[in-house]
Amino acid sequence: MPDGAGGFFLFLFESFAARALLGSLVAVLLVEVLLRRDVVRSVIGRRLLLVMPFVAAAVLAVVSA
């Protein structure tokens, strides 16, 4: 169990679950910004954007292995 702030940040970078959660949250925020500003207008592009949080978690799983 991490102790103190330094231990918490160390936990974030060593734990796969924490990295996957942070990566997915960043991906969700990025997708929201792209969709709200109509950067991607095609239906296929919008559907692909919705999959990006899952892709981020999968990439982090591969990198962690």
Predicted model as a PDB file, atoms N, CA, C, CB and O in Angstrom, pLDDT in the B-factor column:
MODEL        1                                                                  
ATOM      1  N   MET A   1       0.838  -1.180   0.000  1.00 49.00           N  
ATOM      2  CA  MET A   1       0.000   0.000   0.000  1.00 49.00           C  
ATOM      3  C   MET A   1       0.880   1.239   0.000  1.00 49.00           C  
ATOM      4  CB  MET A   1      -0.952   0.001   1.210  1.00 49.00           C  
ATOM      5  O   MET A   1       1.759   1.360   0.853  1.00 49.00           O  
ATOM      6  N   PRO A   2       0.673   2.150  -0.919  1.00 50.00           N  
ATOM      7  CA  PRO A   2       1.500   3.358  -0.972  1.00 50.00           C  
ATOM      8  C   PRO A   2       1.252   4.260   0.231  1.00 50.00           C  
ATOM      9  CB  PRO A   2       1.228   4.128  -2.262  1.00 50.00           C  
ATOM     10  O   PRO A   2       0.132   4.363   0.732  1.00 50.00           O  
ATOM     11  N   ASP A   3       2.324   4.912   0.684  1.00 54.00           N  
ATOM     12  CA  ASP A   3       2.178   5.832   1.802  1.00 54.00           C  
ATOM     13  C   ASP A   3       2.654   7.222   1.390  1.00 54.00           C  
ATOM     14  CB  ASP A   3       2.965   5.327   3.032  1.00 54.00           C  
ATOM     15  O   ASP A   3       3.719   7.361   0.790  1.00 54.00           O  
ATOM     16  N   GLY A   4       1.886   8.226   1.704  1.00 57.00           N  
ATOM     17  CA  GLY A   4       2.247   9.587   1.350  1.00 57.00           C  
ATOM     18  C   GLY A   4       2.012   9.886  -0.112  1.00 57.00           C  
ATOM     19  O   GLY A   4       1.634   9.003  -0.882  1.00 57.00           O  
ATOM     20  N   ALA A   5       2.233  11.125  -0.494  1.00 58.00           N  
ATOM     21  CA  ALA A   5       1.991  11.561  -1.875  1.00 58.00           C  
ATOM     22  C   ALA A   5       2.969  10.909  -2.842  1.00 58.00           C  
ATOM     23  CB  ALA A   5       2.094  13.085  -1.980  1.00 58.00           C  
ATOM     24  O   ALA A   5       2.586  10.536  -3.951  1.00 58.00           O  
ATOM     25  N   GLY A   6       4.232  10.767  -2.435  1.00 60.00           N  
ATOM     26  CA  GLY A   6       5.215  10.142  -3.320  1.00 60.00           C  
ATOM     27  C   GLY A   6       4.864   8.701  -3.626  1.00 60.00           C  
ATOM     28  O   GLY A   6       5.032   8.243  -4.756  1.00 60.00           O  
ATOM     29  N   GLY A   7       4.380   7.989  -2.631  1.00 65.00           N  
ATOM     30  CA  GLY A   7       3.960   6.597  -2.831  1.00 65.00           C  
ATOM     31  C   GLY A   7       2.753   6.503  -3.742  1.00 65.00           C  
ATOM     32  O   GLY A   7       2.630   5.560  -4.524  1.00 65.00           O  
ATOM     33  N   PHE A   8       1.863   7.480  -3.644  1.00 64.00           N  
ATOM     34  CA  PHE A   8       0.675   7.472  -4.497  1.00 64.00           C  
ATOM     35  C   PHE A   8       1.046   7.649  -5.961  1.00 64.00           C  
ATOM     36  CB  PHE A   8      -0.294   8.571  -4.069  1.00 64.00           C  
ATOM     37  O   PHE A   8       0.527   6.942  -6.824  1.00 64.00           O  
ATOM     38  N   PHE A   9       1.947   8.593  -6.246  1.00 65.00           N  
ATOM     39  CA  PHE A   9       2.360   8.806  -7.632  1.00 65.00           C  
ATOM     40  C   PHE A   9       3.143   7.617  -8.158  1.00 65.00           C  
ATOM     41  CB  PHE A   9       3.197  10.076  -7.752  1.00 65.00           C  
ATOM     42  O   PHE A   9       3.030   7.276  -9.336  1.00 65.00           O  
ATOM     43  N   LEU A  10       3.935   6.980  -7.307  1.00 66.00           N  
ATOM     44  CA  LEU A  10       4.650   5.773  -7.708  1.00 66.00           C  
ATOM     45  C   LEU A  10       3.661   4.671  -8.047  1.00 66.00           C  
ATOM     46  CB  LEU A  10       5.610   5.311  -6.598  1.00 66.00           C  
ATOM     47  O   LEU A  10       3.859   3.930  -9.011  1.00 66.00           O  
ATOM     48  N   PHE A  11       2.590   4.558  -7.253  1.00 64.00           N  
ATOM     49  CA  PHE A  11       1.546   3.571  -7.508  1.00 64.00           C  
ATOM     50  C   PHE A  11       0.880   3.820  -8.855  1.00 64.00           C  
ATOM     51  CB  PHE A  11       0.500   3.597  -6.389  1.00 64.00           C  
ATOM     52  O   PHE A  11       0.567   2.873  -9.576  1.00 64.00           O  
ATOM     53  N   LEU A  12       0.661   5.083  -9.201  1.00 62.00           N  
ATOM     54  CA  LEU A  12       0.017   5.397 -10.472  1.00 62.00           C  
ATOM     55  C   LEU A  12       0.841   4.925 -11.661  1.00 62.00           C  
ATOM     56  CB  LEU A  12      -0.227   6.887 -10.578  1.00 62.00           C  
ATOM     57  O   LEU A  12       0.286   4.504 -12.677  1.00 62.00           O  
ATOM     58  N   PHE A  13       2.153   4.993 -11.540  1.00 66.00           N  
ATOM     59  CA  PHE A  13       2.999   4.625 -12.676  1.00 66.00           C  
ATOM     60  C   PHE A  13       3.366   3.151 -12.688  1.00 66.00           C  
ATOM     61  CB  PHE A  13       4.254   5.451 -12.667  1.00 66.00           C  
ATOM     62  O   PHE A  13       3.841   2.654 -13.710  1.00 66.00           O  
ATOM     63  N   GLU A  14       3.164   2.434 -11.591  1.00 72.00           N  
ATOM     64  CA  GLU A  14       3.503   1.014 -11.559  1.00 72.00           C  
ATOM     65  C   GLU A  14       2.282   0.122 -11.734  1.00 72.00           C  
ATOM     66  CB  GLU A  14       4.193   0.679 -10.259  1.00 72.00           C  
ATOM     67  O   GLU A  14       2.422  -1.020 -12.173  1.00 72.00           O  
ATOM     68  N   SER A  15       1.115   0.598 -11.413  1.00 73.00           N  
ATOM     69  CA  SER A  15      -0.090  -0.214 -11.472  1.00 73.00           C  
ATOM     70  C   SER A  15      -0.729  -0.137 -12.852  1.00 73.00           C  
ATOM     71  CB  SER A  15      -1.086   0.230 -10.403  1.00 73.00           C  
ATOM     72  O   SER A  15      -0.981   0.949 -13.374  1.00 73.00           O  
ATOM     73  N   PHE A  16      -0.988  -1.311 -13.438  1.00 74.00           N  
ATOM     74  CA  PHE A  16      -1.643  -1.330 -14.741  1.00 74.00           C  
ATOM     75  C   PHE A  16      -3.042  -0.738 -14.648  1.00 74.00           C  
ATOM     76  CB  PHE A  16      -1.708  -2.759 -15.289  1.00 74.00           C  
ATOM     77  O   PHE A  16      -3.450   0.032 -15.518  1.00 74.00           O  
ATOM     78  N   ALA A  17      -3.774  -1.088 -13.606  1.00 75.00           N  
ATOM     79  CA  ALA A  17      -5.149  -0.608 -13.472  1.00 75.00           C  
ATOM     80  C   ALA A  17      -5.184   0.919 -13.394  1.00 75.00           C  
ATOM     81  CB  ALA A  17      -5.815  -1.220 -12.224  1.00 75.00           C  
ATOM     82  O   ALA A  17      -6.044   1.556 -14.002  1.00 75.00           O  
ATOM     83  N   ALA A  18      -4.258   1.495 -12.654  1.00 75.00           N  
ATOM     84  CA  ALA A  18      -4.225   2.957 -12.527  1.00 75.00           C  
ATOM     85  C   ALA A  18      -3.864   3.602 -13.856  1.00 75.00           C  
ATOM     86  CB  ALA A  18      -3.222   3.386 -11.442  1.00 75.00           C  
ATOM     87  O   ALA A  18      -4.466   4.606 -14.237  1.00 75.00           O  
ATOM     88  N   ARG A  19      -2.884   3.037 -14.572  1.00 76.00           N  
ATOM     89  CA  ARG A  19      -2.505   3.598 -15.876  1.00 76.00           C  
ATOM     90  C   ARG A  19      -3.630   3.461 -16.881  1.00 76.00           C  
ATOM     91  CB  ARG A  19      -1.249   2.914 -16.411  1.00 76.00           C  
ATOM     92  O   ARG A  19      -3.882   4.380 -17.661  1.00 76.00           O  
ATOM     93  N   ALA A  20      -4.315   2.316 -16.873  1.00 76.00           N  
ATOM     94  CA  ALA A  20      -5.427   2.116 -17.811  1.00 76.00           C  
ATOM     95  C   ALA A  20      -6.560   3.089 -17.515  1.00 76.00           C  
ATOM     96  CB  ALA A  20      -5.944   0.665 -17.741  1.00 76.00           C  
ATOM     97  O   ALA A  20      -7.176   3.626 -18.436  1.00 76.00           O  
ATOM     98  N   LEU A  21      -6.837   3.318 -16.242  1.00 79.00           N  
ATOM     99  CA  LEU A  21      -7.894   4.261 -15.873  1.00 79.00           C  
ATOM    100  C   LEU A  21      -7.527   5.679 -16.299  1.00 79.00           C  
ATOM    101  CB  LEU A  21      -8.154   4.212 -14.359  1.00 79.00           C  
ATOM    102  O   LEU A  21      -8.353   6.382 -16.881  1.00 79.00           O  
ATOM    103  N   LEU A  22      -6.316   6.101 -16.018  1.00 80.00           N  
ATOM    104  CA  LEU A  22      -5.894   7.451 -16.400  1.00 80.00           C  
ATOM    105  C   LEU A  22      -5.871   7.623 -17.917  1.00 80.00           C  
ATOM    106  CB  LEU A  22      -4.513   7.758 -15.822  1.00 80.00           C  
ATOM    107  O   LEU A  22      -6.304   8.651 -18.436  1.00 80.00           O  
ATOM    108  N   GLY A  23      -5.365   6.613 -18.623  1.00 79.00           N  
ATOM    109  CA  GLY A  23      -5.338   6.682 -20.084  1.00 79.00           C  
ATOM    110  C   GLY A  23      -6.732   6.743 -20.684  1.00 79.00           C  
ATOM    111  O   GLY A  23      -6.973   7.475 -21.644  1.00 79.00           O  
ATOM    112  N   SER A  24      -7.646   5.975 -20.117  1.00 82.00           N  
ATOM    113  CA  SER A  24      -9.023   5.989 -20.611  1.00 82.00           C  
ATOM    114  C   SER A  24      -9.696   7.320 -20.332  1.00 82.00           C  
ATOM    115  CB  SER A  24      -9.826   4.859 -19.981  1.00 82.00           C  
ATOM    116  O   SER A  24     -10.442   7.830 -21.168  1.00 82.00           O  
ATOM    117  N   LEU A  25      -9.436   7.887 -19.155  1.00 86.00           N  
ATOM    118  CA  LEU A  25     -10.031   9.190 -18.834  1.00 86.00           C  
ATOM    119  C   LEU A  25      -9.517  10.281 -19.761  1.00 86.00           C  
ATOM    120  CB  LEU A  25      -9.739   9.565 -17.382  1.00 86.00           C  
ATOM    121  O   LEU A  25     -10.285  11.133 -20.208  1.00 86.00           O  
ATOM    122  N   VAL A  26      -8.228  10.257 -20.049  1.00 87.00           N  
ATOM    123  CA  VAL A  26      -7.665  11.242 -20.977  1.00 87.00           C  
ATOM    124  C   VAL A  26      -8.266  11.060 -22.368  1.00 87.00           C  
ATOM    125  CB  VAL A  26      -6.123  11.120 -21.036  1.00 87.00           C  
ATOM    126  O   VAL A  26      -8.583  12.036 -23.047  1.00 87.00           O  
ATOM    127  N   ALA A  27      -8.420   9.811 -22.785  1.00 86.00           N  
ATOM    128  CA  ALA A  27      -9.003   9.537 -24.099  1.00 86.00           C  
ATOM    129  C   ALA A  27     -10.454  10.002 -24.158  1.00 86.00           C  
ATOM    130  CB  ALA A  27      -8.915   8.037 -24.424  1.00 86.00           C  
ATOM    131  O   ALA A  27     -10.884  10.546 -25.175  1.00 86.00           O  
ATOM    132  N   VAL A  28     -11.208   9.799 -23.093  1.00 88.00           N  
ATOM    133  CA  VAL A  28     -12.610  10.233 -23.060  1.00 88.00           C  
ATOM    134  C   VAL A  28     -12.693  11.753 -23.178  1.00 88.00           C  
ATOM    135  CB  VAL A  28     -13.302   9.757 -21.758  1.00 88.00           C  
ATOM    136  O   VAL A  28     -13.520  12.275 -23.925  1.00 88.00           O  
ATOM    137  N   LEU A  29     -11.837  12.462 -22.441  1.00 90.00           N  
ATOM    138  CA  LEU A  29     -11.848  13.922 -22.519  1.00 90.00           C  
ATOM    139  C   LEU A  29     -11.466  14.418 -23.905  1.00 90.00           C  
ATOM    140  CB  LEU A  29     -10.904  14.509 -21.485  1.00 90.00           C  
ATOM    141  O   LEU A  29     -12.057  15.373 -24.408  1.00 90.00           O  
ATOM    142  N   LEU A  30     -10.491  13.783 -24.520  1.00 90.00           N  
ATOM    143  CA  LEU A  30     -10.077  14.166 -25.870  1.00 90.00           C  
ATOM    144  C   LEU A  30     -11.195  13.909 -26.875  1.00 90.00           C  
ATOM    145  CB  LEU A  30      -8.811  13.400 -26.280  1.00 90.00           C  
ATOM    146  O   LEU A  30     -11.446  14.738 -27.749  1.00 90.00           O  
ATOM    147  N   VAL A  31     -11.862  12.774 -26.755  1.00 89.00           N  
ATOM    148  CA  VAL A  31     -12.978  12.453 -27.653  1.00 89.00           C  
ATOM    149  C   VAL A  31     -14.099  13.468 -27.476  1.00 89.00           C  
ATOM    150  CB  VAL A  31     -13.504  11.020 -27.390  1.00 89.00           C  
ATOM    151  O   VAL A  31     -14.694  13.909 -28.460  1.00 89.00           O  
ATOM    152  N   GLU A  32     -14.394  13.842 -26.240  1.00 90.00           N  
ATOM    153  CA  GLU A  32     -15.452  14.818 -26.008  1.00 90.00           C  
ATOM    154  C   GLU A  32     -15.132  16.157 -26.676  1.00 90.00           C  
ATOM    155  CB  GLU A  32     -15.665  15.018 -24.506  1.00 90.00           C  
ATOM    156  O   GLU A  32     -16.004  16.771 -27.291  1.00 90.00           O  
ATOM    157  N   VAL A  33     -13.896  16.601 -26.556  1.00 91.00           N  
ATOM    158  CA  VAL A  33     -13.498  17.864 -27.180  1.00 91.00           C  
ATOM    159  C   VAL A  33     -13.618  17.771 -28.692  1.00 91.00           C  
ATOM    160  CB  VAL A  33     -12.060  18.237 -26.783  1.00 91.00           C  
ATOM    161  O   VAL A  33     -14.126  18.694 -29.329  1.00 91.00           O  
ATOM    162  N   LEU A  34     -13.161  16.674 -29.273  1.00 89.00           N  
ATOM    163  CA  LEU A  34     -13.227  16.518 -30.723  1.00 89.00           C  
ATOM    164  C   LEU A  34     -14.661  16.467 -31.228  1.00 89.00           C  
ATOM    165  CB  LEU A  34     -12.493  15.265 -31.146  1.00 89.00           C  
ATOM    166  O   LEU A  34     -14.969  17.025 -32.281  1.00 89.00           O  
ATOM    167  N   LEU A  35     -15.544  15.799 -30.480  1.00 88.00           N  
ATOM    168  CA  LEU A  35     -16.934  15.708 -30.913  1.00 88.00           C  
ATOM    169  C   LEU A  35     -17.674  17.029 -30.731  1.00 88.00           C  
ATOM    170  CB  LEU A  35     -17.646  14.609 -30.147  1.00 88.00           C  
ATOM    171  O   LEU A  35     -18.496  17.388 -31.574  1.00 88.00           O  
ATOM    172  N   ARG A  36     -17.406  17.749 -29.668  1.00 91.00           N  
ATOM    173  CA  ARG A  36     -18.094  19.023 -29.431  1.00 91.00           C  
ATOM    174  C   ARG A  36     -17.697  20.091 -30.440  1.00 91.00           C  
ATOM    175  CB  ARG A  36     -17.803  19.518 -28.028  1.00 91.00           C  
ATOM    176  O   ARG A  36     -18.515  20.939 -30.796  1.00 91.00           O  
ATOM    177  N   ARG A  37     -16.460  20.063 -30.900  1.00 92.00           N  
ATOM    178  CA  ARG A  37     -15.993  21.079 -31.847  1.00 92.00           C  
ATOM    179  C   ARG A  37     -16.203  20.670 -33.297  1.00 92.00           C  
ATOM    180  CB  ARG A  37     -14.529  21.365 -31.614  1.00 92.00           C  
ATOM    181  O   ARG A  37     -15.759  21.373 -34.205  1.00 92.00           O  
ATOM    182  N   ASP A  38     -16.860  19.565 -33.526  1.00 90.00           N  
ATOM    183  CA  ASP A  38     -17.147  19.035 -34.872  1.00 90.00           C  
ATOM    184  C   ASP A  38     -15.886  18.901 -35.715  1.00 90.00           C  
ATOM    185  CB  ASP A  38     -18.148  19.937 -35.592  1.00 90.00           C  
ATOM    186  O   ASP A  38     -15.892  19.211 -36.906  1.00 90.00           O  
ATOM    187  N   VAL A  39     -14.816  18.444 -35.100  1.00 90.00           N  
ATOM    188  CA  VAL A  39     -13.577  18.207 -35.833  1.00 90.00           C  
ATOM    189  C   VAL A  39     -13.762  17.019 -36.774  1.00 90.00           C  
ATOM    190  CB  VAL A  39     -12.395  17.956 -34.858  1.00 90.00           C  
ATOM    191  O   VAL A  39     -13.273  17.029 -37.904  1.00 90.00           O  
ATOM    192  N   VAL A  40     -14.467  16.002 -36.303  1.00 89.00           N  
ATOM    193  CA  VAL A  40     -14.741  14.811 -37.113  1.00 89.00           C  
ATOM    194  C   VAL A  40     -16.217  14.859 -37.489  1.00 89.00           C  
ATOM    195  CB  VAL A  40     -14.383  13.472 -36.337  1.00 89.00           C  
ATOM    196  O   VAL A  40     -17.087  14.895 -36.619  1.00 89.00           O  
ATOM    197  N   ARG A  41     -16.485  14.858 -38.769  1.00 90.00           N  
ATOM    198  CA  ARG A  41     -17.862  15.027 -39.224  1.00 90.00           C  
ATOM    199  C   ARG A  41     -18.476  13.768 -39.794  1.00 90.00           C  
ATOM    200  CB  ARG A  41     -17.923  16.099 -40.246  1.00 90.00           C  
ATOM    201  O   ARG A  41     -19.700  13.656 -39.855  1.00 90.00           O  
ATOM    202  N   SER A  42     -17.655  12.815 -40.216  1.00 92.00           N  
ATOM    203  CA  SER A  42     -18.225  11.602 -40.802  1.00 92.00           C  
ATOM    204  C   SER A  42     -18.747  10.670 -39.702  1.00 92.00           C  
ATOM    205  CB  SER A  42     -17.171  10.873 -41.671  1.00 92.00           C  
ATOM    206  O   SER A  42     -18.244  10.670 -38.579  1.00 92.00           O  
ATOM    207  N   VAL A  43     -19.739   9.898 -40.043  1.00 92.00           N  
ATOM    208  CA  VAL A  43     -20.350   8.972 -39.083  1.00 92.00           C  
ATOM    209  C   VAL A  43     -19.342   7.902 -38.673  1.00 92.00           C  
ATOM    210  CB  VAL A  43     -21.621   8.316 -39.684  1.00 92.00           C  
ATOM    211  O   VAL A  43     -19.257   7.544 -37.499  1.00 92.00           O  
ATOM    212  N   ILE A  44     -18.589   7.397 -39.629  1.00 93.00           N  
ATOM    213  CA  ILE A  44     -17.594   6.358 -39.325  1.00 93.00           C  
ATOM    214  C   ILE A  44     -16.512   6.917 -38.413  1.00 93.00           C  
ATOM    215  CB  ILE A  44     -16.963   5.803 -40.626  1.00 93.00           C  
ATOM    216  O   ILE A  44     -16.082   6.243 -37.477  1.00 93.00           O  
ATOM    217  N   GLY A  45     -16.071   8.132 -38.672  1.00 91.00           N  
ATOM    218  CA  GLY A  45     -15.063   8.757 -37.831  1.00 91.00           C  
ATOM    219  C   GLY A  45     -15.544   8.955 -36.401  1.00 91.00           C  
ATOM    220  O   GLY A  45     -14.788   8.743 -35.453  1.00 91.00           O  
ATOM    221  N   ARG A  46     -16.796   9.358 -36.244  1.00 89.00           N  
ATOM    222  CA  ARG A  46     -17.358   9.539 -34.899  1.00 89.00           C  
ATOM    223  C   ARG A  46     -17.457   8.209 -34.167  1.00 89.00           C  
ATOM    224  CB  ARG A  46     -18.745  10.199 -34.977  1.00 89.00           C  
ATOM    225  O   ARG A  46     -17.198   8.141 -32.966  1.00 89.00           O  
ATOM    226  N   ARG A  47     -17.825   7.166 -34.870  1.00 90.00           N  
ATOM    227  CA  ARG A  47     -17.902   5.838 -34.237  1.00 90.00           C  
ATOM    228  C   ARG A  47     -16.522   5.355 -33.820  1.00 90.00           C  
ATOM    229  CB  ARG A  47     -18.547   4.816 -35.194  1.00 90.00           C  
ATOM    230  O   ARG A  47     -16.363   4.758 -32.755  1.00 90.00           O  
ATOM    231  N   LEU A  48     -15.532   5.612 -34.653  1.00 90.00           N  
ATOM    232  CA  LEU A  48     -14.167   5.220 -34.288  1.00 90.00           C  
ATOM    233  C   LEU A  48     -13.674   5.999 -33.072  1.00 90.00           C  
ATOM    234  CB  LEU A  48     -13.215   5.439 -35.469  1.00 90.00           C  
ATOM    235  O   LEU A  48     -12.954   5.454 -32.235  1.00 90.00           O  
ATOM    236  N   LEU A  49     -14.054   7.262 -32.973  1.00 88.00           N  
ATOM    237  CA  LEU A  49     -13.663   8.052 -31.804  1.00 88.00           C  
ATOM    238  C   LEU A  49     -14.228   7.473 -30.513  1.00 88.00           C  
ATOM    239  CB  LEU A  49     -14.125   9.495 -31.967  1.00 88.00           C  
ATOM    240  O   LEU A  49     -13.574   7.525 -29.471  1.00 88.00           O  
ATOM    241  N   LEU A  50     -15.427   6.925 -30.572  1.00 87.00           N  
ATOM    242  CA  LEU A  50     -16.048   6.375 -29.375  1.00 87.00           C  
ATOM    243  C   LEU A  50     -15.321   5.126 -28.873  1.00 87.00           C  
ATOM    244  CB  LEU A  50     -17.504   6.050 -29.651  1.00 87.00           C  
ATOM    245  O   LEU A  50     -15.479   4.749 -27.712  1.00 87.00           O  
ATOM    246  N   VAL A  51     -14.541   4.492 -29.718  1.00 91.00           N  
ATOM    247  CA  VAL A  51     -13.796   3.291 -29.340  1.00 91.00           C  
ATOM    248  C   VAL A  51     -12.431   3.642 -28.741  1.00 91.00           C  
ATOM    249  CB  VAL A  51     -13.614   2.377 -30.556  1.00 91.00           C  
ATOM    250  O   VAL A  51     -11.779   2.786 -28.142  1.00 91.00           O  
ATOM    251  N   MET A  52     -12.007   4.871 -28.897  1.00 85.00           N  
ATOM    252  CA  MET A  52     -10.660   5.262 -28.477  1.00 85.00           C  
ATOM    253  C   MET A  52     -10.335   5.017 -26.998  1.00 85.00           C  
ATOM    254  CB  MET A  52     -10.467   6.699 -28.772  1.00 85.00           C  
ATOM    255  O   MET A  52      -9.204   4.621 -26.714  1.00 85.00           O  
ATOM    256  N   PRO A  53     -11.234   5.221 -26.047  1.00 84.00           N  
ATOM    257  CA  PRO A  53     -10.886   4.898 -24.653  1.00 84.00           C  
ATOM    258  C   PRO A  53     -10.532   3.428 -24.458  1.00 84.00           C  
ATOM    259  CB  PRO A  53     -12.037   5.262 -23.735  1.00 84.00           C  
ATOM    260  O   PRO A  53      -9.653   3.097 -23.662  1.00 84.00           O  
ATOM    261  N   PHE A  54     -11.215   2.550 -25.183  1.00 86.00           N  
ATOM    262  CA  PHE A  54     -10.903   1.121 -25.083  1.00 86.00           C  
ATOM    263  C   PHE A  54      -9.568   0.807 -25.740  1.00 86.00           C  
ATOM    264  CB  PHE A  54     -12.013   0.282 -25.724  1.00 86.00           C  
ATOM    265  O   PHE A  54      -8.822  -0.050 -25.267  1.00 86.00           O  
ATOM    266  N   VAL A  55      -9.273   1.500 -26.826  1.00 85.00           N  
ATOM    267  CA  VAL A  55      -7.982   1.333 -27.493  1.00 85.00           C  
ATOM    268  C   VAL A  55      -6.854   1.797 -26.575  1.00 85.00           C  
ATOM    269  CB  VAL A  55      -7.949   2.116 -28.828  1.00 85.00           C  
ATOM    270  O   VAL A  55      -5.801   1.162 -26.519  1.00 85.00           O  
ATOM    271  N   ALA A  56      -7.064   2.884 -25.866  1.00 82.00           N  
ATOM    272  CA  ALA A  56      -6.048   3.376 -24.932  1.00 82.00           C  
ATOM    273  C   ALA A  56      -5.767   2.354 -23.845  1.00 82.00           C  
ATOM    274  CB  ALA A  56      -6.490   4.700 -24.303  1.00 82.00           C  
ATOM    275  O   ALA A  56      -4.607   2.120 -23.506  1.00 82.00           O  
ATOM    276  N   ALA A  57      -6.795   1.745 -23.297  1.00 79.00           N  
ATOM    277  CA  ALA A  57      -6.614   0.715 -22.266  1.00 79.00           C  
ATOM    278  C   ALA A  57      -5.896  -0.502 -22.839  1.00 79.00           C  
ATOM    279  CB  ALA A  57      -7.974   0.295 -21.672  1.00 79.00           C  
ATOM    280  O   ALA A  57      -5.047  -1.087 -22.167  1.00 79.00           O  
ATOM    281  N   ALA A  58      -6.223  -0.891 -24.070  1.00 83.00           N  
ATOM    282  CA  ALA A  58      -5.567  -2.034 -24.691  1.00 83.00           C  
ATOM    283  C   ALA A  58      -4.090  -1.758 -24.957  1.00 83.00           C  
ATOM    284  CB  ALA A  58      -6.270  -2.399 -25.989  1.00 83.00           C  
ATOM    285  O   ALA A  58      -3.246  -2.629 -24.746  1.00 83.00           O  
ATOM    286  N   VAL A  59      -3.781  -0.565 -25.412  1.00 83.00           N  
ATOM    287  CA  VAL A  59      -2.376  -0.198 -25.668  1.00 83.00           C  
ATOM    288  C   VAL A  59      -1.592  -0.218 -24.362  1.00 83.00           C  
ATOM    289  CB  VAL A  59      -2.279   1.207 -26.335  1.00 83.00           C  
ATOM    290  O   VAL A  59      -0.461  -0.703 -24.329  1.00 83.00           O  
ATOM    291  N   LEU A  60      -2.169   0.296 -23.301  1.00 77.00           N  
ATOM    292  CA  LEU A  60      -1.484   0.262 -22.010  1.00 77.00           C  
ATOM    293  C   LEU A  60      -1.297  -1.163 -21.504  1.00 77.00           C  
ATOM    294  CB  LEU A  60      -2.259   1.075 -20.985  1.00 77.00           C  
ATOM    295  O   LEU A  60      -0.305  -1.451 -20.835  1.00 77.00           O  
ATOM    296  N   ALA A  61      -2.235  -2.063 -21.810  1.00 77.00           N  
ATOM    297  CA  ALA A  61      -2.078  -3.467 -21.419  1.00 77.00           C  
ATOM    298  C   ALA A  61      -0.899  -4.099 -22.150  1.00 77.00           C  
ATOM    299  CB  ALA A  61      -3.369  -4.258 -21.709  1.00 77.00           C  
ATOM    300  O   ALA A  61      -0.128  -4.849 -21.552  1.00 77.00           O  
ATOM    301  N   VAL A  62      -0.756  -3.803 -23.428  1.00 82.00           N  
ATOM    302  CA  VAL A  62       0.349  -4.352 -24.210  1.00 82.00           C  
ATOM    303  C   VAL A  62       1.680  -3.797 -23.732  1.00 82.00           C  
ATOM    304  CB  VAL A  62       0.157  -4.051 -25.695  1.00 82.00           C  
ATOM    305  O   VAL A  62       2.659  -4.533 -23.611  1.00 82.00           O  
ATOM    306  N   VAL A  63       1.716  -2.495 -23.461  1.00 79.00           N  
ATOM    307  CA  VAL A  63       2.944  -1.859 -23.009  1.00 79.00           C  
ATOM    308  C   VAL A  63       3.356  -2.366 -21.631  1.00 79.00           C  
ATOM    309  CB  VAL A  63       2.773  -0.345 -22.982  1.00 79.00           C  
ATOM    310  O   VAL A  63       4.547  -2.481 -21.338  1.00 79.00           O  
ATOM    311  N   SER A  64       2.376  -2.669 -20.788  1.00 72.00           N  
ATOM    312  CA  SER A  64       2.668  -3.140 -19.437  1.00 72.00           C  
ATOM    313  C   SER A  64       3.201  -4.564 -19.406  1.00 72.00           C  
ATOM    314  CB  SER A  64       1.433  -3.053 -18.590  1.00 72.00           C  
ATOM    315  O   SER A  64       3.886  -4.951 -18.460  1.00 72.00           O  
ATOM    316  N   ALA A  65       2.894  -5.343 -20.430  1.00 68.00           N  
ATOM    317  CA  ALA A  65       3.305  -6.753 -20.437  1.00 68.00           C  
ATOM    318  C   ALA A  65       4.786  -6.936 -20.631  1.00 68.00           C  
ATOM    319  CB  ALA A  65       2.580  -7.496 -21.510  1.00 68.00           C  
ATOM    320  O   ALA A  65       5.270  -8.068 -20.658  1.00 68.00           O  
TER     321      ALA A  65                                                      
ENDMDL                                                                          
END                                                                             
